[in-house]
Amino acid sequence: MSNLERAMKTAPHGVVRGLNSLLDAISEDDVLEVQKDALFRHLCNQNVNADRAARIWIAERYLSKEIARRKLALLRSGVQESRPAPYHLPALADMP
């Protein structure tokens, strides 16, 4: 089971709806291209819906890249003016 499938089983309804919208927005051409991929075919269980599995495969790769991009952007956004929690508390002011 993929991480996205696991998340869709446990996430709140709004998150599941958003993930389903993401899966639905993936083009048929992209799905067909992934289904031709040797690694996808090797890892994809023959008993699953290949179309949905391909959409999840694409979405997981997109989300992984997007999460990494956003983390880097946050780190590059500059130095914080104040210390992050909980180090902003006076009791922890002398901690490096």
Backbone atoms as SQL, in Angstrom:
CREATE TABLE atoms (id INTEGER PRIMARY KEY, chain TEXT, resi INTEGER, resn TEXT, atom TEXT, x REAL, y REAL, z REAL);
INSERT INTO atoms VALUES
  (1, 'A', 1, 'MET', 'N', 0.838, -1.170, 0.000),
  (2, 'A', 1, 'MET', 'CA', 0.000, 0.000, 0.000),
  (3, 'A', 1, 'MET', 'C', 0.891, 1.244, 0.000),
  (4, 'A', 2, 'SER', 'N', 0.537, 2.206, -0.784),
  (5, 'A', 2, 'SER', 'CA', 1.328, 3.424, -0.881),
  (6, 'A', 2, 'SER', 'C', 0.992, 4.379, 0.259),
  (7, 'A', 3, 'ASN', 'N', 1.857, 5.371, 0.437),
  (8, 'A', 3, 'ASN', 'CA', 1.621, 6.368, 1.480),
  (9, 'A', 3, 'ASN', 'C', 0.353, 7.158, 1.206),
  (10, 'A', 4, 'LEU', 'N', 0.110, 7.477, -0.053),
  (11, 'A', 4, 'LEU', 'CA', -1.080, 8.246, -0.404),
  (12, 'A', 4, 'LEU', 'C', -2.348, 7.445, -0.131),
  (13, 'A', 5, 'GLU', 'N', -2.345, 6.181, -0.467),
  (14, 'A', 5, 'GLU', 'CA', -3.506, 5.340, -0.179),
  (15, 'A', 5, 'GLU', 'C', -3.749, 5.253, 1.321),
  (16, 'A', 6, 'ARG', 'N', -2.687, 5.117, 2.088),
  (17, 'A', 6, 'ARG', 'CA', -2.801, 5.039, 3.543),
  (18, 'A', 6, 'ARG', 'C', -3.365, 6.342, 4.094),
  (19, 'A', 7, 'ALA', 'N', -2.880, 7.457, 3.573),
  (20, 'A', 7, 'ALA', 'CA', -3.366, 8.760, 4.024),
  (21, 'A', 7, 'ALA', 'C', -4.846, 8.941, 3.688),
  (22, 'A', 8, 'MET', 'N', -5.254, 8.450, 2.539),
  (23, 'A', 8, 'MET', 'CA', -6.640, 8.616, 2.124),
  (24, 'A', 8, 'MET', 'C', -7.594, 7.787, 2.988),
  (25, 'A', 9, 'LYS', 'N', -7.078, 6.777, 3.635),
  (26, 'A', 9, 'LYS', 'CA', -7.921, 5.955, 4.508),
  (27, 'A', 9, 'LYS', 'C', -8.065, 6.557, 5.896),
  (28, 'A', 10, 'THR', 'N', -7.137, 7.415, 6.296),
  (29, 'A', 10, 'THR', 'CA', -7.151, 7.930, 7.655),
  (30, 'A', 10, 'THR', 'C', -7.349, 9.440, 7.743),
  (31, 'A', 11, 'ALA', 'N', -7.221, 10.142, 6.645),
  (32, 'A', 11, 'ALA', 'CA', -7.285, 11.608, 6.664),
  (33, 'A', 11, 'ALA', 'C', -8.720, 12.103, 6.788),
  (34, 'A', 12, 'PRO', 'N', -8.881, 13.346, 7.253),
  (35, 'A', 12, 'PRO', 'CA', -10.215, 13.949, 7.298),
  (36, 'A', 12, 'PRO', 'C', -10.818, 14.051, 5.893),
  (37, 'A', 13, 'HIS', 'N', -12.127, 14.135, 5.856),
  (38, 'A', 13, 'HIS', 'CA', -12.856, 14.129, 4.588),
  (39, 'A', 13, 'HIS', 'C', -12.373, 15.222, 3.620),
  (40, 'A', 14, 'GLY', 'N', -12.094, 16.407, 4.135),
  (41, 'A', 14, 'GLY', 'CA', -11.645, 17.501, 3.269),
  (42, 'A', 14, 'GLY', 'C', -10.319, 17.194, 2.581),
  (43, 'A', 15, 'VAL', 'N', -9.429, 16.540, 3.301),
  (44, 'A', 15, 'VAL', 'CA', -8.130, 16.165, 2.721),
  (45, 'A', 15, 'VAL', 'C', -8.326, 15.093, 1.659),
  (46, 'A', 16, 'VAL', 'N', -9.166, 14.114, 1.960),
  (47, 'A', 16, 'VAL', 'CA', -9.439, 13.040, 0.991),
  (48, 'A', 16, 'VAL', 'C', -10.056, 13.620, -0.274),
  (49, 'A', 17, 'ARG', 'N', -10.969, 14.552, -0.107),
  (50, 'A', 17, 'ARG', 'CA', -11.602, 15.184, -1.268),
  (51, 'A', 17, 'ARG', 'C', -10.555, 15.917, -2.111),
  (52, 'A', 18, 'GLY', 'N', -9.640, 16.628, -1.462),
  (53, 'A', 18, 'GLY', 'CA', -8.575, 17.316, -2.185),
  (54, 'A', 18, 'GLY', 'C', -7.647, 16.355, -2.906),
  (55, 'A', 19, 'LEU', 'N', -7.305, 15.252, -2.253),
  (56, 'A', 19, 'LEU', 'CA', -6.448, 14.252, -2.903),
  (57, 'A', 19, 'LEU', 'C', -7.146, 13.602, -4.087),
  (58, 'A', 20, 'ASN', 'N', -8.448, 13.338, -3.942),
  (59, 'A', 20, 'ASN', 'CA', -9.201, 12.784, -5.069),
  (60, 'A', 20, 'ASN', 'C', -9.261, 13.767, -6.232),
  (61, 'A', 21, 'SER', 'N', -9.378, 15.046, -5.929),
  (62, 'A', 21, 'SER', 'CA', -9.364, 16.060, -6.985),
  (63, 'A', 21, 'SER', 'C', -8.020, 16.075, -7.697),
  (64, 'A', 22, 'LEU', 'N', -6.951, 15.932, -6.920),
  (65, 'A', 22, 'LEU', 'CA', -5.616, 15.871, -7.516),
  (66, 'A', 22, 'LEU', 'C', -5.504, 14.659, -8.443),
  (67, 'A', 23, 'LEU', 'N', -5.974, 13.508, -7.987),
  (68, 'A', 23, 'LEU', 'CA', -5.906, 12.300, -8.811),
  (69, 'A', 23, 'LEU', 'C', -6.734, 12.455, -10.089),
  (70, 'A', 24, 'ASP', 'N', -7.909, 13.066, -9.963),
  (71, 'A', 24, 'ASP', 'CA', -8.773, 13.251, -11.128),
  (72, 'A', 24, 'ASP', 'C', -8.180, 14.225, -12.143),
  (73, 'A', 25, 'ALA', 'N', -7.349, 15.154, -11.680),
  (74, 'A', 25, 'ALA', 'CA', -6.772, 16.167, -12.560),
  (75, 'A', 25, 'ALA', 'C', -5.601, 15.653, -13.397),
  (76, 'A', 26, 'ILE', 'N', -5.112, 14.483, -13.086),
  (77, 'A', 26, 'ILE', 'CA', -3.976, 13.918, -13.833),
  (78, 'A', 26, 'ILE', 'C', -4.463, 13.473, -15.198),
  (79, 'A', 27, 'SER', 'N', -3.734, 13.865, -16.229),
  (80, 'A', 27, 'SER', 'CA', -4.167, 13.582, -17.600),
  (81, 'A', 27, 'SER', 'C', -4.047, 12.096, -17.948),
  (82, 'A', 28, 'GLU', 'N', -4.894, 11.682, -18.860),
  (83, 'A', 28, 'GLU', 'CA', -4.860, 10.291, -19.340),
  (84, 'A', 28, 'GLU', 'C', -3.524, 9.970, -19.993),
  (85, 'A', 29, 'ASP', 'N', -2.952, 10.938, -20.700),
  (86, 'A', 29, 'ASP', 'CA', -1.654, 10.719, -21.347),
  (87, 'A', 29, 'ASP', 'C', -0.575, 10.407, -20.318),
  (88, 'A', 30, 'ASP', 'N', -0.590, 11.148, -19.201),
  (89, 'A', 30, 'ASP', 'CA', 0.390, 10.891, -18.140),
  (90, 'A', 30, 'ASP', 'C', 0.178, 9.514, -17.522),
  (91, 'A', 31, 'VAL', 'N', -1.083, 9.137, -17.340),
  (92, 'A', 31, 'VAL', 'CA', -1.410, 7.822, -16.776),
  (93, 'A', 31, 'VAL', 'C', -0.902, 6.718, -17.694),
  (94, 'A', 32, 'LEU', 'N', -1.170, 6.859, -18.984),
  (95, 'A', 32, 'LEU', 'CA', -0.727, 5.844, -19.948),
  (96, 'A', 32, 'LEU', 'C', 0.792, 5.750, -19.992),
  (97, 'A', 33, 'GLU', 'N', 1.459, 6.898, -19.881),
  (98, 'A', 33, 'GLU', 'CA', 2.922, 6.912, -19.894),
  (99, 'A', 33, 'GLU', 'C', 3.485, 6.162, -18.688),
  (100, 'A', 34, 'VAL', 'N', 2.899, 6.386, -17.508),
  (101, 'A', 34, 'VAL', 'CA', 3.363, 5.699, -16.300),
  (102, 'A', 34, 'VAL', 'C', 3.105, 4.203, -16.402),
  (103, 'A', 35, 'GLN', 'N', 1.974, 3.830, -16.969),
  (104, 'A', 35, 'GLN', 'CA', 1.648, 2.403, -17.095),
  (105, 'A', 35, 'GLN', 'C', 2.630, 1.669, -17.997),
  (106, 'A', 36, 'LYS', 'N', 3.358, 2.383, -18.832),
  (107, 'A', 36, 'LYS', 'CA', 4.380, 1.778, -19.689),
  (108, 'A', 36, 'LYS', 'C', 5.721, 1.621, -18.961),
  (109, 'A', 37, 'ASP', 'N', 5.880, 2.340, -17.854),
  (110, 'A', 37, 'ASP', 'CA', 7.135, 2.337, -17.108),
  (111, 'A', 37, 'ASP', 'C', 7.409, 0.955, -16.516),
  (112, 'A', 38, 'ALA', 'N', 8.601, 0.446, -16.742),
  (113, 'A', 38, 'ALA', 'CA', 8.958, -0.905, -16.287),
  (114, 'A', 38, 'ALA', 'C', 8.923, -1.025, -14.766),
  (115, 'A', 39, 'LEU', 'N', 9.416, -0.011, -14.054),
  (116, 'A', 39, 'LEU', 'CA', 9.406, -0.070, -12.593),
  (117, 'A', 39, 'LEU', 'C', 7.969, -0.065, -12.064),
  (118, 'A', 40, 'PHE', 'N', 7.123, 0.765, -12.640),
  (119, 'A', 40, 'PHE', 'CA', 5.713, 0.797, -12.221),
  (120, 'A', 40, 'PHE', 'C', 5.071, -0.568, -12.444),
  (121, 'A', 41, 'ARG', 'N', 5.275, -1.140, -13.608),
  (122, 'A', 41, 'ARG', 'CA', 4.671, -2.445, -13.903),
  (123, 'A', 41, 'ARG', 'C', 5.190, -3.519, -12.950),
  (124, 'A', 42, 'HIS', 'N', 6.469, -3.426, -12.603),
  (125, 'A', 42, 'HIS', 'CA', 7.053, -4.408, -11.685),
  (126, 'A', 42, 'HIS', 'C', 6.457, -4.288, -10.272),
  (127, 'A', 43, 'LEU', 'N', 6.273, -3.052, -9.823),
  (128, 'A', 43, 'LEU', 'CA', 5.798, -2.822, -8.462),
  (129, 'A', 43, 'LEU', 'C', 4.282, -2.846, -8.317),
  (130, 'A', 44, 'CYS', 'N', 3.583, -2.629, -9.404),
  (131, 'A', 44, 'CYS', 'CA', 2.125, -2.553, -9.347),
  (132, 'A', 44, 'CYS', 'C', 1.529, -3.958, -9.211),
  (133, 'A', 45, 'ASN', 'N', 0.718, -4.119, -8.222),
  (134, 'A', 45, 'ASN', 'CA', 0.028, -5.385, -7.995),
  (135, 'A', 45, 'ASN', 'C', -0.965, -5.624, -9.136),
  (136, 'A', 46, 'GLN', 'N', -0.974, -6.794, -9.692),
  (137, 'A', 46, 'GLN', 'CA', -1.857, -7.114, -10.820),
  (138, 'A', 46, 'GLN', 'C', -3.327, -7.079, -10.431),
  (139, 'A', 47, 'ASN', 'N', -3.631, -7.158, -9.141),
  (140, 'A', 47, 'ASN', 'CA', -5.011, -7.207, -8.681),
  (141, 'A', 47, 'ASN', 'C', -5.602, -5.826, -8.403),
  (142, 'A', 48, 'VAL', 'N', -4.867, -4.754, -8.693),
  (143, 'A', 48, 'VAL', 'CA', -5.367, -3.415, -8.415),
  (144, 'A', 48, 'VAL', 'C', -5.776, -2.718, -9.702),
  (145, 'A', 49, 'ASN', 'N', -6.539, -1.667, -9.557),
  (146, 'A', 49, 'ASN', 'CA', -6.943, -0.836, -10.682),
  (147, 'A', 49, 'ASN', 'C', -5.700, -0.109, -11.193),
  (148, 'A', 50, 'ALA', 'N', -5.234, -0.455, -12.379),
  (149, 'A', 50, 'ALA', 'CA', -3.991, 0.091, -12.920),
  (150, 'A', 50, 'ALA', 'C', -4.093, 1.598, -13.144),
  (151, 'A', 51, 'ASP', 'N', -5.262, 2.076, -13.539),
  (152, 'A', 51, 'ASP', 'CA', -5.443, 3.508, -13.763),
  (153, 'A', 51, 'ASP', 'C', -5.269, 4.274, -12.450),
  (154, 'A', 52, 'ARG', 'N', -5.937, 3.818, -11.413),
  (155, 'A', 52, 'ARG', 'CA', -5.829, 4.488, -10.113),
  (156, 'A', 52, 'ARG', 'C', -4.412, 4.364, -9.551),
  (157, 'A', 53, 'ALA', 'N', -3.807, 3.201, -9.694),
  (158, 'A', 53, 'ALA', 'CA', -2.441, 3.006, -9.212),
  (159, 'A', 53, 'ALA', 'C', -1.476, 3.966, -9.912),
  (160, 'A', 54, 'ALA', 'N', -1.665, 4.162, -11.214),
  (161, 'A', 54, 'ALA', 'CA', -0.803, 5.081, -11.961),
  (162, 'A', 54, 'ALA', 'C', -1.017, 6.521, -11.492),
  (163, 'A', 55, 'ARG', 'N', -2.267, 6.886, -11.240),
  (164, 'A', 55, 'ARG', 'CA', -2.557, 8.237, -10.755),
  (165, 'A', 55, 'ARG', 'C', -1.922, 8.465, -9.384),
  (166, 'A', 56, 'ILE', 'N', -1.993, 7.476, -8.523),
  (167, 'A', 56, 'ILE', 'CA', -1.377, 7.585, -7.199),
  (168, 'A', 56, 'ILE', 'C', 0.144, 7.671, -7.340),
  (169, 'A', 57, 'TRP', 'N', 0.709, 6.883, -8.225),
  (170, 'A', 57, 'TRP', 'CA', 2.153, 6.904, -8.492),
  (171, 'A', 57, 'TRP', 'C', 2.590, 8.317, -8.892),
  (172, 'A', 58, 'ILE', 'N', 1.854, 8.929, -9.813),
  (173, 'A', 58, 'ILE', 'CA', 2.171, 10.275, -10.283),
  (174, 'A', 58, 'ILE', 'C', 2.010, 11.286, -9.152),
  (175, 'A', 59, 'ALA', 'N', 0.909, 11.199, -8.422),
  (176, 'A', 59, 'ALA', 'CA', 0.633, 12.158, -7.352),
  (177, 'A', 59, 'ALA', 'C', 1.685, 12.080, -6.257),
  (178, 'A', 60, 'GLU', 'N', 2.099, 10.881, -5.885),
  (179, 'A', 60, 'GLU', 'CA', 3.116, 10.746, -4.836),
  (180, 'A', 60, 'GLU', 'C', 4.432, 11.382, -5.252),
  (181, 'A', 61, 'ARG', 'N', 4.817, 11.199, -6.493),
  (182, 'A', 61, 'ARG', 'CA', 6.060, 11.802, -6.962),
  (183, 'A', 61, 'ARG', 'C', 5.947, 13.319, -7.027),
  (184, 'A', 62, 'TYR', 'N', 4.799, 13.804, -7.478),
  (185, 'A', 62, 'TYR', 'CA', 4.579, 15.254, -7.519),
  (186, 'A', 62, 'TYR', 'C', 4.622, 15.839, -6.106),
  (187, 'A', 63, 'LEU', 'N', 3.894, 15.214, -5.176),
  (188, 'A', 63, 'LEU', 'CA', 3.842, 15.737, -3.812),
  (189, 'A', 63, 'LEU', 'C', 5.213, 15.698, -3.140),
  (190, 'A', 64, 'SER', 'N', 5.989, 14.656, -3.377),
  (191, 'A', 64, 'SER', 'CA', 7.340, 14.579, -2.802),
  (192, 'A', 64, 'SER', 'C', 8.201, 15.745, -3.280),
  (193, 'A', 65, 'LYS', 'N', 8.136, 16.030, -4.573),
  (194, 'A', 65, 'LYS', 'CA', 8.912, 17.148, -5.127),
  (195, 'A', 65, 'LYS', 'C', 8.402, 18.480, -4.601),
  (196, 'A', 66, 'GLU', 'N', 7.096, 18.623, -4.513),
  (197, 'A', 66, 'GLU', 'CA', 6.511, 19.887, -4.048),
  (198, 'A', 66, 'GLU', 'C', 6.827, 20.135, -2.576),
  (199, 'A', 67, 'ILE', 'N', 6.769, 19.111, -1.766),
  (200, 'A', 67, 'ILE', 'CA', 7.107, 19.256, -0.340),
  (201, 'A', 67, 'ILE', 'C', 8.569, 19.671, -0.193),
  (202, 'A', 68, 'ALA', 'N', 9.454, 19.031, -0.931),
  (203, 'A', 68, 'ALA', 'CA', 10.877, 19.388, -0.868),
  (204, 'A', 68, 'ALA', 'C', 11.095, 20.823, -1.351),
  (205, 'A', 69, 'ARG', 'N', 10.406, 21.224, -2.406),
  (206, 'A', 69, 'ARG', 'CA', 10.539, 22.580, -2.935),
  (207, 'A', 69, 'ARG', 'C', 10.095, 23.605, -1.903),
  (208, 'A', 70, 'ARG', 'N', 8.979, 23.334, -1.245),
  (209, 'A', 70, 'ARG', 'CA', 8.468, 24.276, -0.249),
  (210, 'A', 70, 'ARG', 'C', 9.357, 24.344, 0.985),
  (211, 'A', 71, 'LYS', 'N', 9.915, 23.219, 1.396),
  (212, 'A', 71, 'LYS', 'CA', 10.834, 23.229, 2.540),
  (213, 'A', 71, 'LYS', 'C', 12.062, 24.074, 2.224),
  (214, 'A', 72, 'LEU', 'N', 12.619, 23.886, 1.024),
  (215, 'A', 72, 'LEU', 'CA', 13.788, 24.673, 0.629),
  (216, 'A', 72, 'LEU', 'C', 13.447, 26.155, 0.547),
  (217, 'A', 73, 'ALA', 'N', 12.290, 26.479, 0.008),
  (218, 'A', 73, 'ALA', 'CA', 11.879, 27.882, -0.080),
  (219, 'A', 73, 'ALA', 'C', 11.756, 28.499, 1.303),
  (220, 'A', 74, 'LEU', 'N', 11.218, 27.732, 2.235),
  (221, 'A', 74, 'LEU', 'CA', 11.087, 28.223, 3.609),
  (222, 'A', 74, 'LEU', 'C', 12.463, 28.451, 4.232),
  (223, 'A', 75, 'LEU', 'N', 13.384, 27.524, 4.004),
  (224, 'A', 75, 'LEU', 'CA', 14.731, 27.674, 4.557),
  (225, 'A', 75, 'LEU', 'C', 15.475, 28.851, 3.922),
  (226, 'A', 76, 'ARG', 'N', 15.201, 29.103, 2.636),
  (227, 'A', 76, 'ARG', 'CA', 15.873, 30.192, 1.934),
  (228, 'A', 76, 'ARG', 'C', 15.220, 31.543, 2.181),
  (229, 'A', 77, 'SER', 'N', 14.086, 31.556, 2.829),
  (230, 'A', 77, 'SER', 'CA', 13.311, 32.794, 2.961),
  (231, 'A', 77, 'SER', 'C', 13.977, 33.826, 3.858),
  (232, 'A', 78, 'GLY', 'N', 15.047, 33.480, 4.472),
  (233, 'A', 78, 'GLY', 'CA', 15.768, 34.456, 5.285),
  (234, 'A', 78, 'GLY', 'C', 15.827, 34.065, 6.739),
  (235, 'A', 79, 'VAL', 'N', 16.576, 34.825, 7.449),
  (236, 'A', 79, 'VAL', 'CA', 16.770, 34.587, 8.868),
  (237, 'A', 79, 'VAL', 'C', 15.563, 35.130, 9.622),
  (238, 'A', 80, 'GLN', 'N', 15.124, 34.384, 10.591),
  (239, 'A', 80, 'GLN', 'CA', 14.005, 34.840, 11.416),
  (240, 'A', 80, 'GLN', 'C', 14.466, 35.985, 12.310),
  (241, 'A', 81, 'GLU', 'N', 13.565, 36.930, 12.512),
  (242, 'A', 81, 'GLU', 'CA', 13.885, 38.045, 13.384),
  (243, 'A', 81, 'GLU', 'C', 13.905, 37.620, 14.849),
  (244, 'A', 82, 'SER', 'N', 13.070, 36.672, 15.203),
  (245, 'A', 82, 'SER', 'CA', 13.055, 36.179, 16.575),
  (246, 'A', 82, 'SER', 'C', 13.372, 34.691, 16.564),
  (247, 'A', 83, 'ARG', 'N', 13.701, 34.193, 17.698),
  (248, 'A', 83, 'ARG', 'CA', 14.024, 32.772, 17.803),
  (249, 'A', 83, 'ARG', 'C', 12.751, 31.946, 17.695),
  (250, 'A', 84, 'PRO', 'N', 12.845, 30.754, 17.136),
  (251, 'A', 84, 'PRO', 'CA', 11.652, 29.896, 17.015),
  (252, 'A', 84, 'PRO', 'C', 11.231, 29.348, 18.378),
  (253, 'A', 85, 'ALA', 'N', 9.959, 29.007, 18.476),
  (254, 'A', 85, 'ALA', 'CA', 9.437, 28.419, 19.714),
  (255, 'A', 85, 'ALA', 'C', 10.135, 27.093, 19.963),
  (256, 'A', 86, 'PRO', 'N', 10.429, 26.746, 21.139),
  (257, 'A', 86, 'PRO', 'CA', 10.187, 27.414, 22.417),
  (258, 'A', 86, 'PRO', 'C', 11.352, 28.291, 22.850),
  (259, 'A', 87, 'TYR', 'N', 12.347, 28.490, 21.992),
  (260, 'A', 87, 'TYR', 'CA', 13.560, 29.208, 22.380),
  (261, 'A', 87, 'TYR', 'C', 13.341, 30.707, 22.529),
  (262, 'A', 88, 'HIS', 'N', 12.180, 31.189, 22.141),
  (263, 'A', 88, 'HIS', 'CA', 11.867, 32.605, 22.317),
  (264, 'A', 88, 'HIS', 'C', 11.489, 32.934, 23.762),
  (265, 'A', 89, 'LEU', 'N', 11.244, 31.928, 24.577),
  (266, 'A', 89, 'LEU', 'CA', 10.878, 32.132, 25.979),
  (267, 'A', 89, 'LEU', 'C', 12.080, 32.629, 26.779),
  (268, 'A', 90, 'PRO', 'N', 11.847, 33.581, 27.698),
  (269, 'A', 90, 'PRO', 'CA', 12.962, 34.133, 28.484),
  (270, 'A', 90, 'PRO', 'C', 13.753, 33.059, 29.235),
  (271, 'A', 91, 'ALA', 'N', 13.096, 32.022, 29.697),
  (272, 'A', 91, 'ALA', 'CA', 13.798, 30.977, 30.448),
  (273, 'A', 91, 'ALA', 'C', 14.803, 30.227, 29.599),
  (274, 'A', 92, 'LEU', 'N', 14.633, 30.249, 28.306),
  (275, 'A', 92, 'LEU', 'CA', 15.540, 29.534, 27.406),
  (276, 'A', 92, 'LEU', 'C', 16.425, 30.490, 26.604),
  (277, 'A', 93, 'ALA', 'N', 16.451, 31.740, 26.971),
  (278, 'A', 93, 'ALA', 'CA', 17.180, 32.753, 26.199),
  (279, 'A', 93, 'ALA', 'C', 18.680, 32.473, 26.115),
  (280, 'A', 94, 'ASP', 'N', 19.258, 31.824, 27.110),
  (281, 'A', 94, 'ASP', 'CA', 20.702, 31.589, 27.091),
  (282, 'A', 94, 'ASP', 'C', 21.090, 30.313, 26.336),
  (283, 'A', 95, 'MET', 'N', 20.132, 29.600, 25.815),
  (284, 'A', 95, 'MET', 'CA', 20.434, 28.375, 25.058),
  (285, 'A', 95, 'MET', 'C', 20.814, 28.739, 23.626),
  (286, 'A', 96, 'PRO', 'N', 21.850, 28.115, 23.102),
  (287, 'A', 96, 'PRO', 'CA', 22.267, 28.435, 21.712),
  (288, 'A', 96, 'PRO', 'C', 21.273, 27.923, 20.691);
